[in-house]
Amino acid sequence: MKTLKNVVIYTKDHCPFCARVKNYLTSEKVDFKQIRVDDDPKTYLELKERTNLQTVPQVFVDGEFIGSATDFFSWIDG
């Protein structure tokens, strides 16, 4: 398994893909910081400009942008 440190996930409240990533991290006992963007349009806009990705979750590991849930699980398996 890849080393998962300094994990930050940008999420929305009712996002099943966000829940899947959070559940995986929790099951692996990985600490992570969650930033909800559904209540913070400014942060969401800045995030979309930074990553050029419109969807959530957006996952960062140790400062590196990994991508969406699909990207994250591909990265973990790779």
N, C-alpha and C positions, 0 to 999 in steps of 0.2 A: 504494500500500500504506500502511496505517496505520503510524504510528510505534510501534515495539515497544521500549519501554525499561522497565527494572525489572520484567521478567516473572518471575512466581512461579507455579509449577504444583504443585498438590497432587495426588499420584498414588498408585497402588498398583502393585505389581510386575508382575503379569500382565494388565494392563489394555490391550486393543488401542486403545481411544480415547486413552488417555494416550500410547501409543507414536506414534499418528498426529500428535498435537499436537507432541510432542517432535521427531519426524522433520521436520515442517514447519519448526519453528523452527531446527533444525540446518541444514536445506537453505538457509534464508534467512540463515544466519550470525548469528542472534540469540542473544545470551547470555541464559540464563535460570537461575533457581534452582529446583531440584526439591526438594519436601518429600514424602517418602514417608510416608503415613499408615497403611499396613498394619502397620507395626511400632510405631505410636504411637497407641493408642486415645484418649488424652487430647487430643492435637492434633486427631484426627479428629472427636471430639465437639465440641470448641470450633469447628472449622471449620463443621460442620453447623449449629450454633446461630447462627453469624455469617451464613451465607449462605442458610440454609433449603433447602439442596440436599443430597440424600443420596448422589449419585453422584460419581465422579471421571472425568476430571480436573476440577479447579476451577482456573480460570485468572484471574490478576490481572495487569493491565498498569498500571504506574505508580500502584499503589495502588487502582485501580478494579477491582471485581469484574466480570469479563466473563461468566463462567458456565462451562458444560460445553464439551466439544469442539464440539458442534453450534453452540452460542452463539458460540464463539470463531471458527469458520470463517465464520459469518454476519456477525459483526462485522468480520472482515478484508475480506470481499467488499463490505461496505456502504459 
